[in-house]
Amino acid sequence: MTTYAFLPEPGPGITMEDFLKFKEFFYRRTGISFELSKRYFVDKRLVERIEATGTANFRGYFTMLRLQVSGEELQQLTNLMTVNETYFLREEYQFRCLVDSILPEIVRHRTSSDAIRIWCIPSSSGEEPYSIAMYLLERWGGISQWDVEIISSDIDTSILRRARGGRYSARSVQHMPARWLEKYFKGVGDEYQLCDDLRSAVEFTRVNLSEPADTLSYRNFDVIFCRNLLIYFDDVSRATAVETFYEALNPLGFICLGHSESMSRISSLFKVRKFPDAIVYQKGLETE
Ligand SMILES: C[S@@+](CC[C@H](N)C(=O)[O-])C[C@H]1O[C@@H](n2cnc3c(N)ncnc32)[C@H](O)[C@@H]1O
């Protein structure tokens, strides 16, 4: 005789209506826009968090997500929803452009000895800002005369912890020249630990680029790297991001984007600059 001792629990089944409600909510909070084709990716992570929080179903979880004052669960979920793919010296031509064209131009126009400020958003696990720091040390003569501050931000708090720790896989450092690898890293098992001097050269902060309150104090930058984030944004969030960058940059400051990214609104606010290694965008003088 067959016995059904274990009847299935009501599952956290997520309907299309639930998905659409969540998609709209998450977009408003993060600027990240999920197409229908990403439904499996999104549902899987929602189910993971519904189970981890012991919530009965999507409805209960979604209510908690919206109403929780601390925002802790939204942060946990955001950490799962982000795509953190990155590696050292990714799109290296822009770092060449930085040291051979952008920085020489910045210091030529500099009338004060204030530090040169670079904002790298999103940082993911830190390979990009640390690549910039190494490039400056290895390839930019001006480093002995100028202070440089590198601030690097991301919305994902768990990836920021990894960035601060500076421990990397072989895959992550595979494009690094052997001499740099030897100079700046120590092998630990099959991983690589970045040296403390470089770790302390970059300040990591949690910033949601789509939240004006988060970016308000980010001002007076000379260069912004924003690579491989706008691909996850729609036109409206991209336009907002451009306006944020405009406010964050000094007059004549530069923006470097990922190679496949363009920004609506950018053409009206920034000039296109074609340097030998890369095309970048430049803010005008405030009076222009
Ligand atoms: C693909 S990584 C890009 C990393 C690096 N810039 C690069 O090009 O290699 C995208 C990063 O964007 C971050 N991100 C997504 N939405 C964000 C937002 N609204 N504000 C800040 N960072 C965000 C994610 O957490 C993720 O680490």
The ligand as an SDF file (V2000), in Angstrom:
LIG
                    3D

 27 29  0  0  0  0  0  0  0  0999 V2000
   30.2690   43.4040  -13.8720 C   0  0  0  0  0  0  0  0  0  0  0  0
   30.7500   44.2440  -12.3910 S   0  0  0  0  0  0  0  0  0  0  0  0
   31.8330   45.4550  -13.0920 C   0  0  0  0  0  0  0  0  0  0  0  0
   33.1430   45.5720  -12.3070 C   0  0  0  0  0  0  0  0  0  0  0  0
   34.2430   46.4140  -12.9460 C   0  0  0  0  0  0  0  0  0  0  0  0
   33.8750   47.8040  -13.0760 N   0  0  0  0  0  0  0  0  0  0  0  0
   34.6660   45.8680  -14.2950 C   0  0  0  0  0  0  0  0  0  0  0  0
   34.3210   46.4710  -15.3230 O   0  0  0  0  0  0  0  0  0  0  0  0
   35.3460   44.8470  -14.3490 O   0  0  0  0  0  0  0  0  0  0  0  0
   29.2470   45.1230  -12.0380 C   0  0  0  0  0  0  0  0  0  0  0  0
   29.1520   45.6200  -10.5890 C   0  0  0  0  0  0  0  0  0  0  0  0
   28.1300   46.6160  -10.5170 O   0  0  0  0  0  0  0  0  0  0  0  0
   27.6380   46.6210   -9.1850 C   0  0  0  0  0  0  0  0  0  0  0  0
   26.3570   47.3530   -9.1650 N   0  0  0  0  0  0  0  0  0  0  0  0
   25.1490   46.9720   -9.6560 C   0  0  0  0  0  0  0  0  0  0  0  0
   24.2220   47.9170   -9.4350 N   0  0  0  0  0  0  0  0  0  0  0  0
   24.8440   48.9450   -8.8000 C   0  0  0  0  0  0  0  0  0  0  0  0
   24.4080   50.2200   -8.3220 C   0  0  0  0  0  0  0  0  0  0  0  0
   23.1470   50.6240   -8.4550 N   0  0  0  0  0  0  0  0  0  0  0  0
   25.3250   51.0060   -7.7060 N   0  0  0  0  0  0  0  0  0  0  0  0
   26.6140   50.6100   -7.5560 C   0  0  0  0  0  0  0  0  0  0  0  0
   27.0820   49.4170   -7.9950 N   0  0  0  0  0  0  0  0  0  0  0  0
   26.2100   48.5940   -8.6180 C   0  0  0  0  0  0  0  0  0  0  0  0
   27.5280   45.1290   -8.8910 C   0  0  0  0  0  0  0  0  0  0  0  0
   27.4780   44.8730   -7.5070 O   0  0  0  0  0  0  0  0  0  0  0  0
   28.7770   44.5660   -9.5600 C   0  0  0  0  0  0  0  0  0  0  0  0
   29.8260   44.3960   -8.6310 O   0  0  0  0  0  0  0  0  0  0  0  0
  1  2  1  0
  2  3  1  0
  2 10  1  0
  3  4  1  0
  4  5  1  0
  5  6  1  0
  5  7  1  0
  7  8  2  0
  7  9  1  0
 10 11  1  0
 11 12  1  0
 11 26  1  0
 12 13  1  0
 13 14  1  0
 13 24  1  0
 14 15  1  0
 14 23  1  0
 15 16  2  0
 16 17  1  0
 17 18  1  0
 17 23  2  0
 18 19  1  0
 18 20  2  0
 20 21  1  0
 21 22  2  0
 22 23  1  0
 24 25  1  0
 24 26  1  0
 26 27  1  0
M  CHG  2   2   1   9  -1
M  END
$$$$
